[in-house]
Amino acid sequence: MVDASLHAGPALRRLRRNAGLTQAAMAERLDISPSYLNLLERNLRPVSARLMLALAERFDVDPRDLTGDEPGGGLGPMRRRLADPAFADLGIEPGEIEDWLVSSPGTAAAFARLFDRVQGGAGAGPVTGAVDDPVARVRSEIERWRNHFADLDHAAEELADALRLQSGDLYSAIAERLRTKHQLAIRILPENVMPGRLRRLDLHARQLQLSEMLDMASRTFQAAYLLGQLEYRADVNALVAGAQFGDRTAERLYQRHIFSYFAAALMMPYGRFLRACEQSGYDMLLLQRRFGAGFEHVAHRLTTLQRVGQRGLGFFMVRVDRAGQVSKRFGGANRAPLADTEVTCPLWHLHQAFSRPSQVQVQLVELEDASRWLTLARSVQGAGYGAGGTTAEFAIGLGVAIDQAATLCYARGLDLSAAGATRIGPGCAMCKRGDCPQRSKPPLGIRLKFDDRERGVTPFDFVTD
């Protein structure tokens, strides 16, 4: 069935206009009222499972056509563009931007493209979807698929079942398949033999060489990654070709993501993994132990559980460093706002994860739009040494909408009402909360006000109306 959170207003409007139908005519063909179709096109109602079936039968619609890119990357990125000081005097309200995206998606996308080309994506901070940024373009394509590649997931699941018949240990089974089918051996080498490298394929020696710095979960992941390259390259290349990047850098980044997706799907086969999630209340430690995976592997896998008729919870995931720089973002089925920003709020417990290694931080947060999310955060370390003997360290943030949170083991004993939530925002430059004591800078495009007789909790008082 279709995820109840699927909003596809612009796509439905384009479909209707391309078919040359009025709202009344299309509503009649779909057996719904014109007023309901109007709400759907304005993104005020989600597309139901029954309606998706009707669209597929009567308009030959591929579900992926309804989950495509929102104009300009959606509301968050468009707000960042329009927060540029050049537009400060216009007093543009968030509601106006929402209406624009729904009523005129083509012109909104054209504005975003021109703005990004002129500003280089820097006018209002990093902008999701900048036309010249291969990383942003790849992320946009991943989000278009909701980070779920159904055919590849099924293939990984079938291969995992076949490997289980050979051995109960996945790493050993993969190693044996590499040896017998591809004449490749796995060799673990000392760190000083592979400085700065975690994996190397030596075709002359017929070896997959792995650094001793990799833990067991990472060794399995790297072996699964290579197996995907050897046996499913054609499938992955088809996905890359379908993205039509026209840029080699973006193609290689996307290809790497999909092979990593395959490796995770092989380690955590969809059906078994989802059952374990539901039975354990999404207990991260249990999932790690049962599937021999790292915390980050499991966190990423949780964002991919979008199989039609067999969906998991709509998790989002972000990965940040100590400076708050975001290096991974997956919005999940709900297109979570917390995964749609380049800067994170210091009041989010994500930042406390660095000072509490291996502990999962649990926090209920409320955003400016009054939506609430139950979030988890934990620090992870990279493998190997970099310059000066440093080791990478990141914080992984996960979260689900509050209406899905009650089934999590982490929600037990928590007050899930608004009273129990920490009010956070999308970073100071985009946050319009006037009473935040943690504020470091005023919102972009907002007029400051001054009163010599008073001093608020923040040094930046501003006018929001």
HELIX and SHEET records of a PDB file:
HELIX    1   1 GLY A    9  ASN A   18  1                                  10    
HELIX    2   2 GLN A   23  LEU A   30  1                                   8    
HELIX    3   3 PRO A   34  GLU A   41  1                                   8    
HELIX    4   4 ALA A   49  PHE A   59  1                                  11    
HELIX    5   5 PRO A   63  LEU A   66  1                                   4    
HELIX    6   6 PRO A   71  GLY A   73  5                                   3    
HELIX    7   7 LEU A   75  LEU A   82  1                                   8    
HELIX    8   8 PRO A   85  LEU A   90  5                                   6    
HELIX    9   9 PRO A   94  SER A  103  1                                  10    
HELIX   10  10 PRO A  105  GLN A  119  1                                  15    
HELIX   11  11 PRO A  134  ARG A  144  1                                  11    
HELIX   12  12 ALA A  150  GLN A  166  1                                  17    
HELIX   13  13 LEU A  170  HIS A  182  1                                  13    
HELIX   14  14 MET A  216  GLU A  231  1                                  16    
HELIX   15  15 ARG A  233  ALA A  243  1                                  11    
HELIX   16  16 ARG A  248  MET A  267  1                                  20    
HELIX   17  17 TYR A  270  SER A  280  1                                  11    
HELIX   18  18 MET A  284  PHE A  291  1                                   8    
HELIX   19  19 PHE A  295  LEU A  302  1                                   8    
HELIX   20  20 PRO A  337  ALA A  339  5                                   3    
HELIX   21  21 HIS A  349  SER A  355  5                                   7    
HELIX   22  22 ALA A  387  GLY A  389  5                                   3    
HELIX   23  23 ILE A  402  THR A  407  5                                   6    
HELIX   24  24 CYS A  409  ALA A  411  5                                   3    
HELIX   25  25 ALA A  418  GLY A  420  5                                   3    
SHEET    1   A 3 ALA A 185  LEU A 189  0                                        
SHEET    2   A 3 GLN A 207  SER A 211  1                                        
SHEET    3   A 3 ARG A 199  ASP A 202 -1                                        
SHEET    1   B 2 GLN A 306  ARG A 307  0                                        
SHEET    2   B 2 GLN A 310  ARG A 311 -1                                        
SHEET    1   C 6 VAL A 326  PHE A 330  0                                        
SHEET    2   C 6 PHE A 316  VAL A 320 -1                                        
SHEET    3   C 6 GLU A 393  ALA A 401 -1                                        
SHEET    4   C 6 ARG A 372  GLN A 381 -1                                        
SHEET    5   C 6 GLN A 361  GLU A 366 -1                                        
SHEET    6   C 6 THR A 422  ARG A 423  1                                        
SHEET    1   D 2 LEU A 448  LYS A 449  0                                        
SHEET    2   D 2 ASP A 461  PHE A 462 -1                                        
END                                                                             
